[in-house]
Amino acid sequence: MERQDEPGGGLKHHDSAEELGSPPFSSCEYSRSPELEEPAKMRRNDNYLPVPGEEKNLDVDFTSTKPRSNESIPMKNLYADDGSPLYPQLGPYFSDGRRRVDYVLAYHIQKPSGIRRQSSRFGDTNFIRRLRRSLSMRSSRAPLQPKEDPEIAAQEQRTDYHEDDKRFRREEFEENLLETGLELEKDDGCKIPGIGFLKIHAPWNVLCREAEFMKLKMPTKKVYDVKQGSNVVEKIRLFIHKVTAPLHPKVDANRPDSVKSLSHPFSREKQHLFDLSDRDKFFDSKTRSSIVYEVLKRTRCTKAKYSMGITSLLANGVYTSAYPLHDGDIEGVNAEPNDRKLLYEEWASYSVFYKYQPIGLIRKYFGEKVGLYFAWLGVYTQMLIPAAIVGVIVFLYGCATVDDNIPSMEICDPRNNITMCPLCDHACSYWKLVTACGTARASHLFDNPATVFFSIFMALWAVLFMEHWKRRQMRLNYIWDLTGFGEEEEDHNRAEYEFRVMQKTMKQEHSIPKDEKVKLTCTDRLPAYLTTVVMMCFMIAVTFAIVFGVILYRISIKAALHISTYPAARSNIRATVKTTAAIINLIVIIILDEIYASIARWLTTLEVPKTDKSFEERLIFKTFILKFVNAFTPIVYLAFFRGRLVGRPGNYLYVVGSYRMEECAHAGCLMELCIQLCITMLGKQLIQNNLFEIGIPKLKKLLRKRKSDLDSKQEEELNKTMQRHEKDHFLGPFVGLSPEYMEMIIQFGMVTLFVASFPLAPLFALLNNIIEIRLDAKKFVMELRRPIAAKAKDIGIWYNLLRGLSKVAVIVNAFVISFTSDFIPRLVYQYTYSPDGTMHGFINHTLSYFNVSDFQPGTDPLQPMHLGYPVDMCRYKDYREPPWSNTPYELSKEFWAILAARLAFVIVFQNVVMLMSDFVDWLIPDIPKDISLQIHKEKILMVELFMKEEQGKRLAARDKDSQDNYTSPSSANESPPQPRSRPISHANCC
């Protein structure tokens, strides 16, 4: 860049961009170097037109030549004569190829107009005019107050919101960023039409300053040996670690596990404590991007009147996206080794599905919050292995004993000529119990004595899983230096909250004292809270209505199949009805899940939470309630209500006119519950979790390719020449971890809540999670933009939801065993009513008699001779008095005895399992002993380090004083130094 000094310190401004040595399509840099500071400001004003009355106060000293600390490379060294960059760099760097891009803001580019082209010709005049106006207004400008109602202003912005307005706001925001010390570079000539990029670099002094403000714990030069625990548990853990060494990923660690650096919050006054030999690597890329993001969040843009930080500018469309960059490319010959490529090879590849996850590298690249999610998912998947093994053993036990099961043998025995009452009115006829043989044998696979043991095992398993995770979490907190991290760190207000506060301030401008801080109260949010309650109740009612609709479908389709003339339709009526109803439930669940997620977000936005953390917690709670009710309502109906509200032959319960409520099969509703659980669980995992996560991104990519006019070769060549920030722009935005956690929480409910009816649930969950880990890893590494590295010491509200589900699971399984299965009736019969103490005669004991002459008019079968002989008495499953007794069809004493036994079992089972769970919880400490010792050791070492430092400072000061006394000129004529007189206290004067 040619620079000519003129008298008076003036600058000669060139009429064209070409004379400045900058190509018209190249990056335009905001320089902070001393020799380029004034031309850089002129260049900014050349590109932007000033807004009358809205200029930023400029503190400019034309005579100052004091160099800045964050020196920038002059632009005349960046480009050749033909405009091509001298440092072609496709990595995450500025055009000089040296300064790393720590963050990128994308925005829409307005097509050049005649006014903008003229601005380069009169740049000097505009700059001086703006400077004089800002200097003259500096003393008279009052604090920015909105002069109109924000709602009207917002409507005007929506109806007449030009690109120039956004450009003016960007200009001020970028000037404010420059004042914070950040270095900026614009790239308006990228290969993505209509999109411009602002690349941000944080120099060393900004990183140090912000790291001190954020109290980031950084490793010091002091290292110490980490002693392994000596107790039995730690020895077992170390033994397992050695045995499973081949399963660990090949991620090279900088320091062995036996050595750890002593960490301390960064301080500029104590820089000598830290290893600053390589400043470029002291703050890694995730730390740099998080520091820049903090600056972006708190930097105000007053032209937006009520906006604060990048979140407001994104909400208003001033910027379209904001993201940190990935480290580099994954595939290709020229792809240099980087953490992203290493993660792809050792974590995101399906070929390493059997290996552990590189949790340390995940945390290093994505931050603690993402690292904790994958660590939790790994612990959960690992703990599913013993649960799946025990579940398979229970299932195999049922398979091995099915031929020895006396109740199913009695049902399948054709010599027991038992005629059953019709399953529906008018259309259905009498049927033989032997036709339910297949259902009875299948029910034994899931309803056997081992089921009770498996329910107790899974309740204890849930407790062990929670305890294991707490210990793992504490170990990670120690390794990641999060032991002193608290949740009380400052969380910036959300843009919507700031806007609502501004609205309230304007409405009550004269009634509120100036010193009082305005905030939203519960009264302000009361309409939103009422809307939330009403909408949540309405959505839950919609779920119940849909489940009731499926019940009516089952009743009507069963009657329709019974009167069908097709033999194939009448052959497997029960299986057809069960399977189709379960599939309909699955489709409804998947559709409603997407609807409920949108409604929960809308309701949470309506409440205007103050911070992002509050917004996330409220959103999670609402989404969990709606999705949990949506997924488990059909299952709860099958487990606890179907077959209970039926009535009896001659006096059935009807709904919606002539629809008779459903009965369970003779072997109970457990088989139907198992089918519903199996289809719902597998369907959600295959369709919602895996197919959607794989298919939707690929479909979007395919549509993007079809819209582009480039063929595959041109696209490949373009991809090779695109810079890192342009490639990352095409990736999907990171929407948070809530969807990932939510699907795992629902799966955890499937595994624990109704495991008594489906012992294979842990196995299916294990197989799904093995795929899910690699699928999520591939999505994070390849398909999503890099998320902001967020610190977290635990998984937050998700742990409370898990703990609540594990407690509810004990109660639910107790009721499933007691009321849904035939476990209690079998025990009562064997030990109370059986003549020989065996199960022989159990089926006949559970069936009551009904005289067919007692049918209500119009409910008797159309074909009473369907079996080939007239029927006088039919049987139905219930404990009622026979028609020849004094109290016909009343509940028998056997019913009340079994009901008492069921309630007693629920109480005993619940209390015993809860007591065992609490004992396990008390027995296993939350913090491993070796970790607590190491944390105590760190505190001692930190105290010793600072004591030595203070002692060294005192010795250095003493030596300096003695040296000064030794070298100072002294003479006998000199009088000894007089003691300082005490300063006069002016407070006591007068």
N, C-alpha and C positions, 0 to 999 in steps of 0.2 A: 504493500500500500504506500503510495507516494505521499509524503508529508512535507509541506512547505511552511516554515515559520515566517510570520509577517510581523512588522512592528506592532507593538501593543499586545503581543500574545495572541493575535487573531489566528484563525485557521482558514486556509483557502479551501473552499468546498468545490468538488468536481460536480459537473452537471449530470453525469451518468454513472451507473453502477459499474460499467466496464472499466472506467478510468480508475475506480477504486481497487481494481484488481480482483473483484469478486464476481464470479460468474452468476448470471441471472438465475440459475436453478440451484445454486449451491447452498450449503448451510450458511446461515447468518448468525454470527456469534455475538453474544453480549459479553464484552471483555471487561475485566476489572483491572487490567494492567495500567500503570501510570501513564505510559506514553500513548495509550489508546483510549483513555477514559472519556475524554471530550469527544473525539470522533465517534466513539461507540454511542454516546448519548444522542449525537446528531443523527447517527444511523437509525436509532430507534425512532426518533421523531420524523425521519424521512419516511419510514414505513407506516406511521400512524398519523392520522389527523387529530389535532387536539379537540377536546370537548369543551365548549365555553363554560367557564365557571366550575369545572370539575377537575382541574389539573391538580396534580400531586405537588406538594411543596418540594422544591428542589433546593438542596443546600450545595451550592457550587462555588468552589474557590478557584478562579482562573489562574491565580498565581501560585497555587500550591503544587509542588512537585514532589511531595512526600510519597515514597513508594508504598504500595499496598503489600500485605503479606501474602495474599492469595494471587500470585502473579500468573498471568495468562500469556500464552504464546501469541504474538502479534499475527494478525490475519494475513499480512503480506508474506509470511513464511509458510502458509497453509496451502496456497494454490500456485500452480504454474502459470505461465503466460496465457496458455490456452484455456485456463479455467479449471483444469483437472486437479484434484487434490494430490498434493505431494506425498501424503501418507494414506494410501488407500487401505482402509481397515473395515472389515465387515463385522468385527466383534463389537462388544458394547463399549465403544469409545467415541470421544469427540472426533472432529475432523482432523485434529492434530495427531490422532492415533496414540495419545499418551494418557489423557485424562479419561477416567472411566465414567460411563453414563450410569448414574445411580438411580435415576427415576425418569420416566417419560410421561408427558402430557400430550394427548392428541386432541385436535380441534379441526373444525371445518374451515376450509379456505374459501374466502370470497374471491370471485373472479376479478382481475384487475380492472379498475375503471379509470376514466380520464382524470378524475380528481386525484386518485392515488398516484398516477404517473406524474402529475404535475408536482406532487409533494417533494419529489427528489430534487426538482429544480429550485424550489424555494425553501430548502431545508433550513438554511441559516436563519432566515427571517422568522420562520415558525418557531424555531428553537428559542430565539431571543425573545419573541413575543410571549411565548409560554413562560419563559424564565421571569420576565418582568411582571407578568400578571400574577404568577405564584408568589413572587416576593412582595408585591403590593398587597396581596390578599392574606398574607400569613398572619398579620396581627389582627385583622378584622374578621377572619373566618371564625364562625361559631361552630360548636360541635354539630356534627351532621345529624339533622333531625328530619324525619319524613314529613313532607309538606302535604301529602295526600294519603288517603286511606290505602293501606297495603293491598287490600283485596282488589280495589279498582286498579291499582298499579300492576298487580299481577295479571289482571284481565287484559290490561293494555299491552303488557309484555307478551301475552299469548297471542293477541290479535295483530300486534304491530311490533314484532321483535326482530330487528334486522341484524344482519351479520356485523354491521358497523358497531352496534351496541355491544355485542359480545367482544369485538376486537378492542374497543376502548376499555372494557373491564379487564380483558387479558393484559392489556398494556400496563394498567396500574398494578395489577397483581404481580406481574413479572418485575416491575420496578421495585415493588416491596420485597420480592424475593432477592433481588440484587442487594438490597440494603441489609438483608440478613447474612450476606456473605456467600450465598450460593452462586455458582457460575452456570450460565445458561447458553444454549446454542439452539437456534431455530433451524428447522429443516422443512422448508416449504416446497422444495422441488423433488419430493420423493416419488417413488414409482407407484404410489397409491393415489389415484386421482381424487382431488377434493379433500384430502386429508393432509394436515400439517402436523409437525411434531416439535415439541419443545423438550430438548434434552437437558437434564439437570445434573450437575456435578457438585459434590460437596468437598471443598478443599479441606486440608488437614486441620486448620484452626477451627472451622465450623464443626467438624466431626468431634474434636476435643471438647469444644464448648457444649454441644448438645449432649454428648455422652456424659458430661458432668451434670448437666441439668436433669437428664433422665436417670441418673444414678446407675448406669450400666456397670455390671460387675465384669471386670476384665482380668485375665490371668497376669499375675506378677512374675518377677524373675524367681521368686522363692518357690521351690518345689520340695515335696516331701514324699516319703514312701508310704504307700497305702498297705497297711497290714490286713491280711485276710482274717476273717473270723475263725475262732478256734472251737466253737461249739459244734454239735452234731449236725445241725441243720445247714450251717455254712459249709461243713466238710462234704455233706451230700451234694450241696449245690455246686461246689467246685468239682466234685467227681463227675457230676452230670455234664458240667461245662467241658471237661476234658474228653468225655466219651463222645459228646456231640460236636466236637471240633470240626469234622468235615462238613457239618451243616451250617457253619457260620459263613457269612459272605466274605469275599476276598476284598476287603476294604482296608487299605493301608492306614494305620494310625500313626500320627506324628510322635506319639509318646506311648510307651507300654502302659498296660492297665495298672501296673504296680506303682506308678509314679503319677502324681497329680500336682498341678500348679495351684498355688494359693491365690485365690481371687479376691479382689477388693473393688469397690465402686471407683470408677475412674475419676481422677482429680488432676487438673492441670498443674497444681502446686506440687503434686507428688508423682510427676512423670518419670522421675528417676527409678521409681519402684517397678515400672513396667518395662518389658522388653520391646523397645522401639527401634531395634536394629533394622527392621524392614517395615516402614510405615505403611506401605501399600497393602501389606497382608495383616497388619495389626487389627484393623476393622475389616471383617469379611464382608462379602457382598450383601448378605441379608441384613447385617447390622447397619451398613451404610444406607440401604434403601429404607429401613425403618426410621433412621434418624431424619432423612429427608422428608419422609411422610409426616413425621411429627411437626417439622417446620411448615410444611404445606397446610397442615390442619389448623395451625394457629395464626397463620398469616392472613390478615384481613384484606378485604377488597371493599373499600367504602363506597365505590360507585354503584355497587349492588345494593347499597343502603342497609339491608338487613343481613347480608351474607357474611359468613366468617369461614375462611378456610376453603380448602379444595372441595370438601363435601358439598358446600353450597354452590360452588361454581359448576360442579358436575350436575347437581340437581337442576340448575337453571340453564344447562346446555352451553355454558361458556366454554367448557371443555367436554369432549365426548367420552374420553376414557383416561385413566391414570393407572400406571402399573410399573413395577420394577421389571428389569430385564432378566431373562434366563442367562446362565453363564456362557452358553455357547451351543453349537450344533451337536446333534446326536449321531446322525448318519452322515456318510460321505467320507471320501478319502482325506479331505483337508480338515476334517473335524479334529481339533486339538483336544488333548485330554482335559477334562473339566469334571466338576462334581455332577453336573447333569448327565453327562455321558456315563459316568460311573454308576449313578443311580439307575440308569436305563439297563445297564448290563447286569448289575447285581441285585436289582430289586424289581424293575418293571417288566422283566422278561418272564414269559411262562415257563421257560426252560429251567428256572431256578425256583420253581414253586415249592420244592421240598426244603429250601434253606430258610434260615431265620432272616428277619428283616434287618438291614443296616440302620438301626434306629438313630445312632449317633450322627450318621451322615444325613439322614432325613431331617433331623433337628438342625444340623448345620446349614442345610440348604433352604428349608421351608420355615424354620422357626419352631419354638417350643410347642405351640398350640397344635400344629399339624403333627409334630413328632409324638405328642402324647396320644393323639387319636390313633395313630398306627401302632403305637406301643400297646394301647388298650385293646385294639382289635387283635393284635398278635397274642396277647395274654388270653383273651376270650377264646380265640381259635385253639390255642394250645390246651386250654382247660376242657374244650369240647371233646378232645380225644378220649379221655377215660369215660366221659359220659356216653359217648357213642359206642364204646366197647361194651359197657354194661347194658346199654339199651339193646344192642344186637344180641347179647347173651339172653336177655329177658325174652326177646322175640323168638330166639331159637328154642328156648325152654318151652314156650307156648306151642311151637311147631312139633317138638318132640313128645309132648304130652297130650296132643289133640286126640289121639286114638284111645287114650286111657281116660278121657274126660267122660264121666258117667252121664251128666245132663245132656251133652251133645249126642252121646250114643243113644239115649232114650228118645231124643227127637228124631234121630235118623232111623230108628228101628221101625220097620213097616208093620210089625206085629202090634204096635201100639196104635190102634185104629182110633185116633183122636180127631174129632170133627170140630173145626174152629168156626166161630161166628164171623159174619161178613166184615170186611175192612172198610166198606163204605156203604151208604144207603142205596137201596134200589138196584144200582148197577152191579154191585159186587154180590157174589154168592158165597156159599159155604166152601171151605177149603180144608185140606188135610194138613196136619202139623208136620208131616214128614217132608212136605215141600220146602220147609224152612231149614232143611238139613245143612245146606251149604252156608247159609248165614250164621247158623249156630256154630259150625266148626270154625269159620273165619273169626267169629267173635272171641273164641277161646284164645286166639293168638294174642289178643290185646287185653283180655279180661281173665287173668289167672292169678294165683296167689303171688307170683313174682312181681306183679304190678304194684302191690302195696310196698314191697321192699324197694322197688325202683322209685316210687314217689318219695319215700324217706331219703333215699340216696340223693335224689335231685335237689331236695330241700337243703341238705347238708352241702351238696356240691355248689349251690348258689352262694352259700355263706363262705365256703372255701375260696370260691372265685373272687368274691369281694375282698376278702382278707389278702389273698395273693396279689390282687391289683394294688391295694393300699401299700403293701411292702414294695412292690415293683415301682410304684409311683414315688415313694420316698427315696428309693435308690437312684432313680433318674433325677430327682430334685437335687440330690447330693452331687451326682456326676455333672449335671448341667449348671451347677452353682445357682440354684433357685431356692436354697434353704432360707435365705433372708428376704426373698421376694414376697411382697404383700399385695393384696388386691386394692389397697387404698391409693394406688397411683392415679394421677389425674386422668380423667376421661372427659374429653371435650364434648360440649353440647352438640346435639344433632342440629342439622340445618332447619328441619321442620319445627323443632322446639324454639329456635331463635326467632323464626318467623312469627310463630304464635305469640311469643313474648312481646315482639315488636307490635303486633296487632293490639294486644292488651294494653301496652304502654300508650299507644296513640288514643285508645278509647278513654283511658283514665288519666290523661296527661295532666289535668288540672287538679285531680282529686288525690293524687299520690304524692307524698313528700319526695323531694329530690334525692335525699339520702337513702330512701328505702329501695331495696332491690326487688324488682318485679319478677315474679315467677308464677308458673301455672300451679294452681291448687286443685284439690279434689273437686271443688265446686265447678271449676272451669272444665274439668274432664268428666263431670257427671253425665252429660248426654252421651259421651263416647262409652262410658262404662255401662250405661243402660242399654245402649245399642249392642254392646258386646254380649251382655247376658242374654238379651232377647235372641240375638242371632245364633249364639251357641246352643240355646235350648231348641231353637227352630231346626238347626242342622242335626241335632241328636234325634229330634222327632222325625225328621226326614229319613234318617237311617232306620229307625224303628219301623216306619211306614214301608220302606223298601223290603225289609226283612219279612214283614207281614204279607207284602205282595208276593214274595217268593213262597211263603207258606200256602197262600191261596193257589199259586201255580201248582204246587205239589199236589194239593187236594184235587184240583180240577183235572190235572193231567192223569192222575191215577184213575179217576172215574172214567175218563175218556178212553184210556187204554183198556180198561176192563170191558167196556162195551164194544171195543173195536172188533171188526171181523177178520183182521189179519192175524194169523197165528203167531207170526214173529213178534208183533207188538205185544201180544198177551203172554209171551213166554217168559220175559225177564222184566216184569213191570217194576219191581222194587229197585233193581239195579239201574234201570233207565231213569226212574224218577230221582233217585239219590244223586246220580252222576250229573245229570243235566241241571238240577237245582244247585249243586255245588259249583258248577261252571258259571252259571248265571250269577251266583253270589260273588265269585271271583272277579268277573267282569265289572260288576257294580262297584266292588271294593276298589279296583284299580282306577276307575273313572272318578269316583268320589274322592279318592286320595288327592288327585290333582286339583279338584274343585276346592276341597277343604283347605289345602295349602294356600291357595290364592285368597280364600276368605279370611283365614287366620292372619295373613300378612296385611290385608286391608283393615281388619279390625285393630291390629296392633298399631298401624299407621294412624288410625283414627284417634287412638289414645294419646298420641304425641309423647312418647317416652323421652326423658331428658337426655339420656346417654345411649350409646350403642350397646353397652352391656345390658342395660335395662330393656332395650328394644329386643335384643336377642333372647333374653330369658322369658319375656312375655310371649314372644312369638313361639318359642319352643313349647311352652306350657299349653297354649291354645292348640297348636298343631298336634301335640301328643294326645290331648283329650279327644279331639275329633277323629284322628286316625286310629286311636285305640278302640274307640266305640265302633268305628266303621269296620274294623277288622274282626273284632271279637263278638259283636252282637249276634251274628248267625250261630257262632259256636256256643255262646252262652245259652241261646234258645234250645239248641239240640241237647246240651248237657243237662239242663235243669228244668226246662219247661215242657218240652215235647213229651207226650205220653202222660203228663201229670194232670192236664186240664182236658180230659177226654169225656169223663162220665162213664156210663156202662151201657150195654145193649138194652134198648128200650127206653133209655133216658140219657141220650148223648148230649154233649154241649155243642151248640151251633153258633157260628159267627157269620155275619154278612148274609143273613137269610138262611139258606139251606146248606151252607158249607160246614161239614162236620170236622171237628178238630182231629189232628193226626194222632195215630197210635204208634207206639214203638213196635219193632219186630219182637218176636217172642224172646229172642236172645238179648233183648234190650236195645237201647239207643246208642250203645258204645260204638258199635260198628259204623253207624252213620256219622257219629262224631269223629271217628277216625278218618273216614273218607273226606269229610269236610275239612278237617285239619290238613290232611295230606295235600288235597287239591289247592287249598288256599296258600299253604306254605310254599309248595313247589311252584305254583303259578306266580306268586309275588316275587319269588327269587329269580325265576327264569325270565318272566316277562318284564316286571317292573324294575328289578334291580340290575339284571344283566342285559337283557335285550334292549331296553330303553337306553341304558348307558353306552352300549356299543353301537346300536343302530342309529339313534338320533344324531350323534356327532358325525357318523359316516354319511348319513343322508344329507346333513347340512353341507358337508364338504362336497358331496356329489352335486348338489344344487349350485354351490358356488362355482364349481368347475363348468357347469353347463351355462351359467350366466356369462362367464368370461369368454372372450373371443379367441383366446390363445389355445393352441393345441398343446399336447403333452410335452413336446420338445421345447416349445417356446416357454411354457410355464416352468419347466425344469431349469432352463437357462436364466429365466427371471429370478427364480428362487436362489440360484447361485450368487447372483449379484445383489440381492436384497440385503440390507443391513439388519442387524439384530432387532432393532425396535420396529422395523417394518414387518418382519416375520412374526414377532410376538403380537402385533396388532391383529393378525388373522386368527389368533388363538381365542378360545372361549374365555369369558371373564370368570374369575373365581367367585362363587356365590356363597362360600362359607362351608362349614363342616356339618351344619345342622341336618341336611338331607342324608349324609352318610351315617351320622349317629342315629337318626330316626329309624332308618330301615333296620339297623342292628338292634335297636331297643325293641321294636315290634317282633323281630325274630327271637330275641331273648324271651319275650312273653310267650311266643309259640312253644319255645323249648321247655319253659318251666311251668306255665300255668296249667296246661292240660296234658302234661307228659304222662299221666296215668292212663290216658286213652291212646297214646301214640308214642310208644317207646323208641321208635325209629327217628323221632324228630331231631335229637342231637346229631345223628349221623348225617341227615340231610343238611342240617345247619353247618356241620363241619365241611362237607364237600362244597357247599356254596361259598363259605368264607375263604377257603383255599383259592378259589377263583376270584372272589371279591377283592382280596388283598392285591393280587397282581393287576386286576382290572382297575382298581382305584389308583394304584401306583402308575400304571400306564397313562391314565387320564391326567394325573397331576404332573407327570414329567413331560408328556408329549402334547396333550390336547388343551391344557388350561394355561392361562398366563400365570406367572409366578405370583403367589399371594404375598401380602405384606407379612413379614415375620412378626408374629404376635407372641408375647410372653404369656405363659400360664403355668401355674404350678399344679393344677389338677384339671379334671374334665368337667368341672362345674356342676351345673344342675343335672347333668346326665347321671352322675353317681347317685343322687337322691332318687331319681326315677328308677334306677336299677335296684336300689335297696328297697324301695316301695314295692316293686314287682316281685322281688324275692320273698317279701313278707306275705303278700297277697297269694302267691303261688302255694304256700302251705295250706291256707284256708280253702282255696279252690280245689286242690287235689284231694283234700279230705272230703269235700262234698262230692267230687266226682266218684271216688271209690265207694262212698257210702250210699249215694242216691242214684247215680247213673249206672254203675255196674251191679252185678248180682252177687258181689262178694259177701255182703252182710246177710242177705237172705239165705245164701248157702250155708254160712256158719250157723245161723240160727236154726235152720232145719237139721243140720248134722248133729248139733249138740242138744237140741230140744225136742224135735218132732220125729226124727228118724228112728224107726224101730230097732235097727241093728247098728246105728252109729255111722252108717255110710251115706252116700248121696243117692242111693237107689230110691226111686219114688219122688225125687225132688220136683220133676216136671209136673207130675200129677198134683203135687201139693200146691204149686203156684197157679193152677188153673181153677177158675170158678165155673159153675154151671149156670145156663140160662135157658129158660123155656121159650121156644120160638113163638109160642102163642102170645107172649107178652110184648111183641114188637109193636111200636106205635104205627098207626095207620099210615100207609104209604112209604114205610121204611123197610119192609120185608123184601127179600130178593125177588127179582123178576123171574129168575130161573131157579126155583127151589129144588129141582131135580138135577141140578148140575152134576152132582156126584153119582147119580144113578139110583139113588134110593131116597126116600123121604127122611127128613131130619126133624126129630122132636126136641132134642137137647143139643146145644152147641156149647163150646168152651171158650173162655176169654181169660186173658192174663190179668188177674187181680185177686185180692184177698177179700172176698165177700161171701155172705151166707148164701146157701143154695135156695132155690125157689120153694122147696118143701119145708123150710124151717119156719119158726114162728116170726122171725124178722127177715123176710126174703130180701136179698140184694143189699143188705146193710153191711157195713165194714165189719169184718170178723176180728176176733181177738188176736189172731195171728198177725193181722195188719198192724195193730197197735204194739205188739211185742217187737216186730221188726222195726217199726218207726222209732221205738225207744232205743233199740240197739244201734240204729243208724246215728241218732243224735249223740249217744254215748261215745260212739267211735269218733265222730267229728271232734268232740271235746278232748278226748284222750289223745288222738293223733295230733291235733293242733298243739296242745300243751307239751307233749313229749318232744315233738320236732322243734318247737320254738325253744325249749329248754336246752336241747342238744345244740341248736344253732348258737344260742347265747354262750354256751360253754365253749364251743369252738372259737367264737369271737373273742372271748376272754383269754383263752389259752394261747392264741397266736398274737404276739405284739404287733402293733401297726408299724413300728419302725424297727428294722433289723438291728440287732445289737451292734454289729460291726459298723453300721452306718452312724448310729448315735455316738459311738466312740470316735469315729473319724470327724464328725461335726464338732465334737468337744475339742478334739485335737486341733482342728483348724482355728478355733477361737483362741486357743492358747498360743499357737504359732503367730497369729495375727497380732496379739498383744505383745509378744516378744519382738516381733519385727518393728513395731512402732516404738517400743521402748529403746531398742538399739538405735533407731533413727534419731530419737530425741537426745539420746546420750551422745551420739555422734555430732549432732548440732551443737550441743553444749561444749564438747571438747574443741570443735572447730572454732567456736566463738572465743573460747578461752585462749587458744593458741593465737588467734588473730589479735586479741587484746594484748597479750604478752609481746607479740611481735611488734605491734604498734608502739608499745612502751619502750621496747628496746631500740627501735629505729628512730624514735622521735627526738629532735634536737633538744638538749637540756643545757642549762647554764646556771651557774651559781647565782647570777644576777636575776634569773627568772624566778618569779614568785610562784609558789605552788598553786595549782589550780584551786580556785575558790569554789566552794559549794554553790550549787544553783540556788538562787533565791526563789522562794515560793511565789508563784504568780499571784497577782492581785485579783481577788475575787470581786468582779464588778457587780455581782448581785447584791453585795452588802454596801456598795457605795451609795452616796446620796441618802 
